[in-house]
Amino acid sequence: MHVATCQIKLGLEGVQSLKEKRRIIKSIISRLSNEFNIAIAEVDLNDVWQSALIGVATVGNDTRVLHSVMENIISWIERNRPDVILVNYTIEFR
């Protein structure tokens, strides 16, 4: 069994409040969770208006498949969320 985790840092330019940030992040988390069947949550920078750190985790037998899932998540964010900036991300396996 392998566990893949991914930390995704997002920039939220133009966000004026924590309420607006939470609306954007909740939407992203909900859509990704439904689309990819993963565990996902905002894990840091909770009180920072224009940044967010999202953690993603999934489990499987093949690290290549898990890596592909994580890369597909990153691609989905870039393709479907032009309102956020993908600052960076890291993928780890355990």
C-alpha positions in Angstrom: 0.0 0.0 0.0 1.3 3.5 -0.9 0.0 6.9 0.3 0.5 9.9 -1.9 0.2 13.4 -0.5 0.4 16.8 -2.2 0.6 20.2 -0.8 -0.7 22.9 -3.1 -0.1 26.6 -2.5 -2.5 28.9 -4.2 -2.4 32.7 -4.7 -5.7 34.5 -4.5 -5.2 37.9 -6.0 -7.9 40.4 -5.6 -9.5 38.7 -2.7 -10.8 41.3 -0.2 -11.9 39.2 2.8 -11.6 35.9 4.5 -15.2 35.2 3.6 -14.4 35.5 -0.1 -11.3 33.4 0.3 -13.3 30.6 2.0 -15.9 30.6 -0.7 -13.3 30.1 -3.4 -11.4 27.4 -1.4 -14.5 25.5 -0.4 -15.6 25.4 -4.1 -12.2 24.1 -5.1 -12.1 21.5 -2.3 -15.6 20.3 -3.1 -15.1 20.0 -6.8 -11.7 18.2 -6.5 -13.1 15.8 -3.9 -16.0 14.8 -6.1 -14.0 14.6 -9.3 -11.0 12.6 -8.0 -12.3 10.8 -4.9 -9.5 12.1 -2.6 -9.1 13.4 0.9 -8.6 17.2 0.7 -8.5 20.1 3.1 -7.1 23.6 3.7 -4.2 22.8 5.9 -2.5 26.2 6.6 -2.6 29.9 5.9 -6.2 29.9 7.1 -6.2 33.6 8.2 -4.3 34.9 5.2 -6.6 36.5 2.7 -4.6 36.1 -0.5 -2.9 32.7 0.0 -4.1 29.2 0.7 -2.3 25.9 1.4 -4.4 22.8 0.4 -3.4 19.2 1.4 -4.5 16.3 -0.7 -4.1 12.6 0.1 -4.9 9.3 -1.7 -4.1 5.6 -1.2 -3.3 2.9 -3.8 -1.1 0.0 -4.9 0.9 1.7 -7.7 2.9 4.9 -7.2 2.7 5.7 -10.9 -1.1 5.8 -10.8 -1.0 7.9 -7.6 1.5 10.3 -9.2 -0.8 10.6 -12.2 -3.8 11.4 -10.0 -1.9 14.2 -8.3 -0.7 15.6 -11.6 -4.3 15.5 -12.9 -5.4 17.4 -9.9 -2.8 20.1 -10.6 -3.8 20.2 -14.2 -7.5 20.5 -13.2 -6.7 23.5 -11.0 -4.7 25.2 -13.8 -7.4 24.5 -16.4 -10.6 25.2 -14.4 -9.7 27.9 -11.9 -8.3 30.9 -13.7 -9.2 33.0 -10.6 -6.4 31.4 -8.6 -2.6 31.2 -9.2 -0.8 27.9 -8.6 2.2 29.1 -6.7 3.8 25.7 -6.2 3.1 22.1 -5.2 5.0 19.1 -3.8 4.1 15.5 -4.1 5.4 12.9 -1.6 4.9 9.1 -1.3 4.9 7.0 1.9 
